Amino acid sequence: MLTNGGFETGDFGGWTHGGALAHRVVSDPKHSGAYAARLGNPAYACDGGVPPDSAAWMVQTVRVPDTTNPQLSFWRRIYSQDNATWDYLRVVVRDTSGHEREELMREGAPPPGGDCETTWDSGWQHRTFSLAAYRGQQVQLYFENRVTDTEGWYNTWSIVDDVEISR
């Protein structure tokens, strides 16, 4: 159903990935196992060093089980230096041609003050979403970390781990 949802191959095996923001599979932090996916990069300088209005993303095509209530489950952690909740991690169900069907989640970080000295850390949080509307269908699961600032200020990055679909 889902390939490399815990990123235990040490790479994005099973996922297509891209975007102007850096993205990679990392060993720290991770929720469990040895690896997790990082969308964005903590090394970007907060004061003008972030690629403006850009994203890092990963997507995988899956067949949703034809069961009563299939669930998408994953762990996420968001870090931000932004002074508003404009930057975010979002999760979308798309059809196989890439057209959005449903946005499941769009979560930003509460503002730490935008002083580049403070990084807000959400801590690990578990998220689940019903995929019952897509039972038996092939869909794409799309994860995106977006930085919306047009001047490259205030970095935000996200960690995603243990992505799975339960029957």
Number of C-alpha atoms within 10 A of each C-alpha: 13 17 17 19 23 25 26 21 15 16 15 22 15 16 19 12 18 16 16 15 21 19 23 18 23 17 17 12 16 23 22 14 12 16 22 31 27 27 29 29 19 18 11 19 15 21 15 15 14 26 21 19 16 18 23 24 24 21 21 21 21 17 15 25 20 14 13 10 17 20 19 19 17 19 21 22 20 23 22 29 27 27 18 15 16 16 27 22 26 18 19 19 22 20 17 15 8 14 12 15 13 11 12 16 16 14 14 22 22 18 16 18 15 18 13 17 9 13 21 16 16 15 12 16 12 14 13 16 14 15 22 17 10 18 17 15 16 16 22 23 23 22 22 23 29 27 28 20 18 12 13 19 24 27 31 30 29 27 26 27 27 22 21 18 21 17 13
